[in-house]
Amino acid sequence: MPRSLAELIANADALADAFENYEPQPGDFDAPLPPLMAVKLAAYRRAQAEKDLAEAISQARDAQLSWRELGEALGTSGEAARQRYGVA
């Protein structure tokens, strides 16, 4: 059903007022993420964790920790840690 310009403007103004006066409620933040957004968020967090881990390993190597020690901390061998995080 076509609306007049005045009706469209009135509706837009009502929506703008509702947006500007909105006060979040405690339950507003409990909604589950849509599945695709959950995957994107998990991928972002994994990438950030990998970046943090690589930086921590670099600092540990600067502090003279061995690849064996780092491998143990990672739950792998020192050689596997060196291959993954060592400088080529």
PyMOL commands that set and color helices and strands:
alter all, ss='L'
color gray80, all
select helices_A, chain A and resi 5-20+26-29+35-62+67-74+78-85
alter helices_A, ss='H'
color red, helices_A
deselect
rebuild
show_as cartoon
